Amino acid sequence: MKMLKSKTWQHEITGSDGNVILFGVNIFDYEWKSTHKSVKVRDPLYGQEYKFPIYTVVINGQEQEFAAGEFSNCVWGFYLLKY
């Protein structure tokens, strides 16, 4: 029997406020829409747990989903749902 791996929220990038390339664009140049959901994630560097909101954004006509929040003042972490 083949086991299917489920998607999990995985760290994609950490960057400074206003300057993060996600989905090939500066994500801060786009309007984020809240899904009113959140996810628990871990800081990849220090292992601290956070609860980040999940957002959607439309880039080139395609809706993308991500979780994001501040690890510290103006330092953002971004997570994508991946296998």
C-alpha positions in Angstrom: 0.0 0.0 0.0 1.4 3.4 -1.0 1.5 6.0 1.7 0.5 9.5 0.7 2.5 12.3 2.3 0.3 15.1 3.5 1.1 18.8 3.0 2.6 20.8 5.9 3.4 24.4 6.4 7.1 24.8 5.6 9.4 27.8 6.0 10.0 29.5 2.7 11.8 32.7 3.4 12.7 35.2 6.2 13.2 38.9 5.3 12.9 42.5 6.3 9.7 44.5 6.2 8.8 45.6 2.7 11.5 43.6 1.0 10.6 39.9 0.5 10.5 38.0 -2.8 7.7 35.4 -2.6 6.1 33.8 -5.7 8.7 35.8 -7.8 7.5 39.2 -6.6 7.9 41.5 -3.7 5.0 40.3 -1.6 4.7 43.6 0.2 3.6 45.2 -3.1 0.4 43.2 -3.2 -2.8 43.3 -1.1 -3.0 40.4 1.4 -6.4 39.0 2.1 -7.0 37.3 5.4 -8.5 33.8 5.3 -9.4 34.2 9.0 -7.4 31.0 9.7 -4.0 30.6 11.3 -1.3 28.0 11.6 1.3 27.1 14.2 4.8 27.3 12.8 8.4 27.2 14.2 11.1 29.8 13.7 13.7 27.9 11.6 16.6 29.5 13.4 15.6 29.5 17.0 12.8 26.9 17.1 10.3 29.2 18.8 6.7 28.5 18.1 4.4 31.1 16.5 0.8 31.3 15.4 0.7 33.1 12.1 -2.3 34.1 10.1 -3.0 32.6 6.6 -3.4 35.0 3.7 -4.2 34.8 0.0 -2.9 37.1 -2.6 -3.6 37.4 -6.4 -0.4 37.6 -8.5 -0.8 37.7 -12.3 -4.4 36.5 -12.0 -3.5 33.5 -9.9 -4.5 33.2 -6.2 -1.6 32.1 -3.9 -1.8 31.1 -0.2 0.8 31.7 2.5 1.2 32.2 6.2 3.2 35.1 7.5 4.1 37.0 10.6 6.8 38.9 12.4 9.6 36.9 14.2 10.8 40.2 15.6 10.4 43.9 14.8 10.3 44.2 11.0 11.7 40.7 10.5 9.0 38.5 8.7 8.8 34.8 8.2 6.8 33.3 5.3 5.5 29.7 5.1 4.0 27.8 2.2 1.9 24.6 2.3 4.0 22.0 0.7 4.6 18.2 0.4 
